[in-house]
Amino acid sequence: MASKRQGFAQRRRAVGYTQESFAEHLGVERTTVARWETGDAEPQPWIRPKITRVLQVSVDQLDRLLSEANEPEPASDEHLTYALAHPARVDLIAVARLRERVQDLDARYDRAPSTSLLADTGQCLGQVTFLRAHAPTNRVRRELYEVEAEAATLMGQLVWDASQRRDHTTARHYFAQAITAARRLRAPAAEGLALLRTSFVALYGEKDPKAGLALTTQTAETTKTTSDVLTGLAVLHAAEAHAMLGHQQECEQILGQAEVLFERIDSSDPAFELFSPTHYGRLAGSCYLFLNKAKRAQPILEHTAQTLRDRSKSQAIALGNLTLAHIRQRQLDEAAAALHTAIDTVETTWGGGGLNVVFGAAGELRPWRNVPIVQDVYDRLLTLMASS
């Protein structure tokens, strides 16, 4: 039985491709890439030069990655350990291992407490910046700048989330580091993601919709020719900024623009893995809450919450907003049920956004605090506060 080509798959992930996007760049089927990675097929000679260009490796390196005996995981760790001890000799294999670690931490972000990821992410970011300062070639240095942009963006998210969206200064510091690294690379997608995260601090932390609108507009301008995902997300959050400002017409117009952008997304988008079909519903529902249209927000948020049955930080925010929609229509039973489910999710993820929305909804329930179903929610919130 053919052994898996772990090194080949690892290198494909390290340069930022899914199997689908890698196949599209090469002009082959995804199943063809899958057979290469399982060892069930060999890339034909005519396509190997193209593979080397896409994976950014030499012909000899590609031959090693395709070797069935290749077992890269221990070797990758050894390469990284060696590079940290001898930074002037850092190579692309060590950088790929660092990138893989950062991407693994990023993949865990939406379902794990941010405090559990902070130390490992901080360590990765420190290693990246240390090695980048000693990189022997421009090519290795560029790869390290790319990983630095990813790690610094994630670190900003984690710090802000772990502080329950209170530590704006430190979060902005990391996002600025990511933006600087991305600009050195001339990588608009990486720059746009860090700008978008900075806009979240303005919108949801500092409660400054004008500053948030400026940042989301800057993000959309930065990514408009590079990523429909990032541009669409920036436009969605610009719509929310308009809703915060009470601009219904502008908000709804921009929501329509976001729908158009999302409809043309495909797997070749450099930010494809950031896209979720629930993005539109989460933000549109939030917009109508800011516009004091709870009845219109409710069905949007109900559909979104039902779709997001994954105990994620995003689900907690959707459920918290659904609670607010019910409260503002005096639907106490429905509000209490939604809030209980939101608390279930927060107890797993401890997301700062979810915590803020849950406690905000509890504040709006205060006029009914003597109603038994509301008292039950308050008892759970007291337990949540005691364990936080």
C-alpha positions in Angstrom: 0.0 0.0 0.0 1.4 3.4 -0.9 2.4 5.6 2.1 1.1 9.1 2.4 3.3 11.9 1.1 3.1 14.0 4.3 5.9 16.3 3.2 4.2 17.2 0.0 0.9 17.9 1.7 2.6 19.9 4.4 4.4 22.1 1.9 1.2 22.7 0.0 -0.4 23.9 3.3 2.6 25.9 4.2 2.4 28.1 1.1 -1.3 28.7 1.8 -3.2 26.4 -0.5 -6.1 24.1 0.1 -6.2 21.0 -2.2 -8.9 22.8 -4.2 -7.0 26.0 -4.7 -3.8 24.2 -5.4 -5.5 22.1 -8.1 -7.0 25.2 -9.6 -3.6 26.9 -9.9 -2.2 23.8 -11.6 -5.2 23.3 -13.9 -6.0 19.8 -12.6 -8.8 18.2 -10.6 -8.7 18.2 -6.8 -8.8 14.4 -6.8 -5.6 14.4 -8.8 -3.9 16.4 -6.0 -5.4 14.0 -3.4 -3.9 11.0 -5.3 -0.5 12.6 -5.4 -0.6 13.2 -1.6 -1.7 9.6 -0.8 1.0 8.2 -3.1 -1.6 6.6 -5.4 -0.3 8.6 -8.4 2.8 10.5 -9.7 2.7 14.0 -11.1 3.5 13.8 -14.8 6.8 15.2 -16.0 5.1 18.1 -17.9 3.5 19.5 -14.8 6.4 19.2 -12.4 8.0 22.5 -13.3 4.7 24.2 -12.6 4.4 22.4 -9.2 7.9 23.6 -8.2 6.9 27.2 -9.0 3.6 27.1 -7.1 5.2 25.3 -4.1 8.3 27.5 -4.3 10.8 24.6 -4.2 13.6 23.3 -6.4 13.3 20.2 -8.6 15.4 18.3 -6.1 13.3 19.4 -3.1 10.1 18.4 -5.0 11.6 14.9 -5.6 12.3 14.6 -1.9 8.7 15.7 -1.0 7.3 13.1 -3.4 9.5 10.3 -2.0 7.2 7.7 -0.4 9.6 7.2 2.5 9.4 10.9 3.4 8.3 11.5 7.0 8.5 15.2 7.5 7.0 15.8 10.9 10.0 14.8 13.1 12.4 16.3 10.5 10.5 19.6 10.5 10.7 19.8 14.3 14.4 19.0 14.0 14.9 21.7 11.4 13.2 24.3 13.5 15.1 23.3 16.7 18.3 23.5 14.7 17.4 26.9 13.1 16.6 28.4 16.5 20.1 27.3 17.7 21.7 28.4 14.4 19.5 31.3 13.1 21.8 32.2 10.3 21.0 28.8 8.8 17.2 28.9 8.9 15.7 27.3 5.8 12.3 27.0 4.2 11.5 23.7 6.0 11.9 25.3 9.4 9.7 28.3 8.2 7.1 25.8 7.0 6.9 24.2 10.4 6.4 27.5 12.1 3.7 28.4 9.6 2.0 25.1 10.2 2.0 25.7 14.0 0.5 29.2 13.5 -2.2 27.9 11.2 -3.1 25.1 13.6 -3.5 27.7 16.4 -5.6 29.9 14.1 -7.8 26.9 13.2 -8.5 26.4 17.0 -9.3 30.0 17.7 -13.1 29.9 17.2 -13.7 26.9 19.5 -11.0 27.2 22.2 -10.6 29.7 25.0 -8.2 32.3 23.8 -6.2 32.1 27.0 -5.3 28.5 26.1 -3.7 29.6 22.8 -1.9 32.8 23.9 1.4 31.2 25.2 2.0 29.1 22.1 1.1 31.9 19.7 3.4 34.3 21.5 6.2 31.8 21.3 5.7 31.3 17.6 5.6 35.0 17.0 8.8 35.5 19.0 10.5 32.7 17.1 9.5 34.2 13.7 10.8 37.6 14.5 14.0 36.2 15.9 14.7 34.1 12.8 13.6 36.8 10.4 16.3 39.1 11.9 18.9 36.5 11.0 17.5 35.1 7.7 20.3 34.2 5.3 18.4 34.9 2.1 15.7 37.3 0.9 13.5 34.3 0.0 13.6 32.9 3.5 13.1 36.4 5.0 10.0 37.0 2.8 8.5 33.7 4.0 9.1 34.7 7.6 7.5 38.1 7.1 4.4 36.2 5.8 4.3 34.0 8.9 4.9 37.1 11.0 1.8 38.8 9.6 -0.3 35.7 10.3 1.0 35.2 13.8 0.8 38.9 14.8 -2.8 39.1 13.5 -3.7 36.0 15.5 -1.9 37.3 18.6 -3.9 40.6 18.4 -7.1 38.6 18.2 -6.2 36.5 21.2 -5.1 39.3 23.4 -8.2 41.3 22.7 -10.5 38.3 23.1 -8.8 37.1 26.3 -9.2 40.6 27.8 -12.9 40.4 27.1 -12.3 43.1 24.4 -10.8 45.6 26.9 -7.1 45.7 26.0 -7.3 47.8 22.9 -3.7 49.1 23.0 -2.0 45.7 23.0 -4.3 44.4 20.3 -3.6 47.4 18.1 0.1 46.9 18.6 0.0 43.4 17.2 -2.2 44.3 14.3 0.2 47.2 13.5 3.0 44.7 13.5 1.1 42.5 11.1 0.3 45.4 8.8 4.0 46.4 8.7 5.1 42.8 7.8 2.4 42.6 5.1 3.4 45.9 3.6 7.0 44.8 3.4 5.7 41.8 1.4 3.3 43.9 -0.6 0.7 41.3 0.4 -2.7 43.2 0.4 -4.7 40.2 1.7 -2.6 39.9 4.8 -2.6 43.7 5.3 -6.4 43.7 4.8 -7.0 41.1 7.4 -5.0 43.0 10.0 -6.8 46.2 9.1 -10.2 44.4 9.4 -9.2 43.1 12.9 -8.2 46.7 13.8 -11.7 47.9 12.7 -13.2 45.4 15.2 -11.4 47.1 18.0 -12.8 50.5 17.0 -16.3 49.2 16.4 -16.8 46.7 19.3 -14.2 47.8 21.8 -13.9 51.6 21.6 -17.6 51.9 20.3 -16.4 54.4 17.7 -18.4 53.7 14.5 -16.8 56.6 12.6 -13.3 55.2 13.2 -14.6 51.7 12.4 -16.2 52.9 9.2 -12.9 54.5 8.1 -11.0 51.3 8.8 -13.4 49.0 7.0 -13.4 51.4 4.0 -9.6 51.3 4.0 -9.7 47.5 4.2 -12.1 47.2 1.3 -9.9 49.5 -0.8 -6.8 47.5 0.1 -8.3 44.1 -0.8 -10.6 45.0 -3.7 -8.4 43.5 -6.4 -7.1 40.6 -4.3 -9.9 39.0 -2.2 -13.7 39.1 -2.5 -13.8 37.4 0.9 -12.0 40.1 2.7 -13.6 42.9 0.7 -17.0 41.4 1.4 -16.3 41.1 5.1 -15.1 44.7 5.2 -18.2 45.9 3.5 -20.4 43.9 5.9 -18.7 45.6 8.9 -19.0 49.0 7.2 -22.7 48.3 7.0 -22.8 47.6 10.7 -20.9 50.9 11.3 -23.6 52.7 9.4 -26.2 50.9 11.5 -24.5 52.1 14.7 -24.7 55.6 13.3 -28.4 55.2 12.5 -27.9 55.3 8.7 -30.5 52.7 7.6 -30.4 53.6 3.9 -26.6 53.4 3.6 -26.5 50.2 5.8 -29.0 48.4 3.6 -27.3 49.5 0.4 -24.0 48.2 1.6 -25.5 44.9 2.7 -26.6 44.5 -0.9 -23.0 45.1 -2.0 -21.7 42.5 0.4 -24.2 39.9 -1.0 -22.8 40.5 -4.5 -19.3 40.1 -3.4 -20.0 36.9 -1.5 -21.8 35.4 -4.5 -18.7 35.5 -6.7 -16.3 34.0 -4.1 -14.5 30.8 -5.2 -11.9 28.6 -3.7 -9.0 30.4 -5.4 -9.6 33.4 -3.1 -6.5 33.8 -0.9 -8.8 34.3 2.2 -11.2 31.6 1.2 -10.8 29.7 4.5 -12.1 32.8 6.4 -15.4 32.7 4.6 -18.5 31.3 6.2 -22.0 31.4 4.7 -23.2 32.6 8.1 -21.2 35.8 7.9 -24.0 37.7 6.2 -26.7 36.6 8.6 -24.7 37.4 11.7 -23.9 40.9 10.5 -27.3 41.7 8.9 -29.1 40.6 12.1 -26.8 42.8 14.2 -27.4 45.7 11.8 -31.1 45.6 12.3 -30.7 45.4 16.1 -28.6 48.6 15.9 -31.4 50.2 13.8 -33.9 49.2 16.4 -35.7 46.8 14.1 -35.8 43.7 16.4 -38.7 42.1 14.5 -36.7 42.2 11.3 -33.5 40.9 13.0 -35.1 37.9 14.7 -35.7 35.5 11.7 -32.2 36.3 10.3 -30.6 35.6 13.6 -32.7 32.5 14.2 -31.6 31.0 10.9 -28.0 31.9 11.6 -28.0 30.4 15.1 -29.5 27.2 13.8 -26.9 26.9 11.1 -24.1 27.5 13.6 -24.6 24.5 15.8 -20.9 24.1 16.4 -20.3 25.6 19.9 -18.2 28.3 18.4 -17.5 31.9 19.5 -19.5 33.0 16.5 -22.5 31.0 17.6 -22.4 32.6 21.0 -22.5 36.1 19.5 -25.4 35.1 17.2 -27.4 33.6 20.1 -26.7 36.6 22.3 -28.0 38.9 19.5 -31.0 36.6 19.1 -31.7 37.0 22.8 -31.7 40.8 22.4 -34.1 40.5 19.5 -36.5 38.6 21.6 -36.1 40.9 24.7 -36.9 44.0 22.6 -40.2 42.3 21.5 -41.0 41.3 25.1 -40.7 37.6 24.3 -39.3 36.5 27.6 -39.6 32.7 27.2 -37.8 32.8 23.9 -35.2 35.2 25.2 -34.4 33.0 28.2 -34.1 29.9 26.0 -31.7 31.6 23.6 -29.6 33.0 26.4 -29.3 29.6 28.1 -27.9 28.2 24.8 -25.6 31.1 24.5 -24.2 30.5 28.0 -23.7 26.8 27.1 -21.4 28.0 24.3 -19.6 30.7 26.3 -18.8 28.1 29.0 -16.9 26.2 26.3 -15.2 28.9 24.3 -14.9 31.9 26.8 -15.0 34.3 23.8 -14.8 37.9 24.7 -17.4 38.9 22.1 -19.8 36.2 23.4 -19.3 37.2 27.0 -20.0 40.9 26.2 -23.2 40.1 24.3 -24.5 37.7 26.9 -24.0 40.1 29.8 -25.4 42.9 27.7 -28.5 40.9 27.1 -28.7 40.1 30.8 -28.7 43.8 31.5 -31.6 44.4 29.2 -33.5 41.6 31.1 -33.1 43.5 34.4 -36.7 44.9 34.4 -37.9 41.3 34.6 -35.4 40.0 37.1 -38.1 38.8 39.5 -39.7 36.6 36.8 -38.7 32.9 37.5 -37.3 32.1 34.0 -35.2 35.2 34.2 -34.0 34.4 37.7 -32.8 31.1 36.4 -30.7 32.8 33.8 -29.3 35.2 36.4 -28.3 32.3 38.6 -26.3 30.8 35.7 -24.7 34.2 34.9 -23.5 34.5 38.6 -21.9 31.0 38.3 -20.3 32.1 35.0 -18.9 35.3 36.6 -17.5 33.3 39.5 -15.6 30.9 37.2 -14.3 33.6 34.8 
